[in-house]
């Protein structure tokens, strides 16, 4: 069963149709990178998948549970807010700008939602959070506040925060775009480790070499449609479609 | 963003000390007739001040009461007004907008008069069971809620949308998001303008004299008229200054407390 299954996703902002019928299926353990020019709709796709935007048409299911279904004419019908809130346990999202809560310490950023929202056992959550911080190389930083950390460290905290509920899939929205090359490597190293551990991930990124290295599947989106998808070898190293070739010609 | 560092703290403390020390001296001298002629003049002067300070005392209680009741009601009401102002419903939003505009656009003194005399002149109601103090509290709360609402609104809209999105993805409900994630950050950001407003409120309580609330300024004016002296007004000024001094120090302390994050 697919972890995430999106079918025929349409999304407009006013008059402008940003996504024009996108299908995306992510299997367990798979790493999917979404690439494409700015304004192609790749971020919107991620925001629809994480329920930050409402799709107009199409359906979406996590682990077979529908978050969005289509009615007879294809329009999207969302599940109740309660059901959607439950589905949010199935995914985590790492933002470009980290979006840590500045008034919470590092550890509180990670444990607060599982304790107050999912009502999980406090001791268990803290133990898991410390384990994750250790994995992120931030063992000594649990009582720091976000402003005391570098961008790379903040991003690693936000990855730990996204992982605390053992999500079925982890989304990354340009996770290194706000970081300098050195800090970028810090964060990419973590993502690489997660990939090695068979974490299911969907990554929107401009780091082509990195995408080629960690992904099982590359999806190239332009002007709201999937132009080409396949293995990194197929899409990045020998693209068949002209638009993909053009886009990737600028690859460093 | 430190606003209240206009004086080094030792100057502040010594000012306070001088004031308190002198009042202690005033009250200790209870038999000026036996003092030498030079000292008896000084003692008489101090005794006069002591008398004024005592007489003003009751008014100060009213000023303090008016201040705290206004804070108590206007803080939460301001938040509700801010929500109404940001409402997507055009009727609620525009009604609130007009309310804020009137409250900010007309003198508080006028609002006091209208709140106090309005029920009589407009509805023919008796003022017998309508104490001036209550009218003053109502007028102040209505006025200050409008100001606080705009401060809240500015604070709320200054929080980056990413904070809402992060909370949303983590599953926080709308209420949890607001009270756990947004409001604490808003409070930190609005503290400097709120301090300004609260200090203005301390001084504004003197406007309650127009509807004959017996607060500090009302009494000071009566004393000044009766004694044909400026001394009561100066004493009232010192009272207001000390009041604001304490308010400013308290706010500064809260600001420092919230300095642990940015």
Interface residues (C-beta under 8 A of the other chain):
Chain A: X50 X51 X52 X85 X88 X89 X91 X92 X93 X95 X97 X99 X100 X101 X102 X103 X112 X113 X116 X117 X118 X145 X146 X147 X158 X161
Chain B: X160 X162 X163 X165 X166 X167 X168 X169 X170 X171 X172 X173 X176 X180 X181 X184 X185 X188 X260 X261 X262
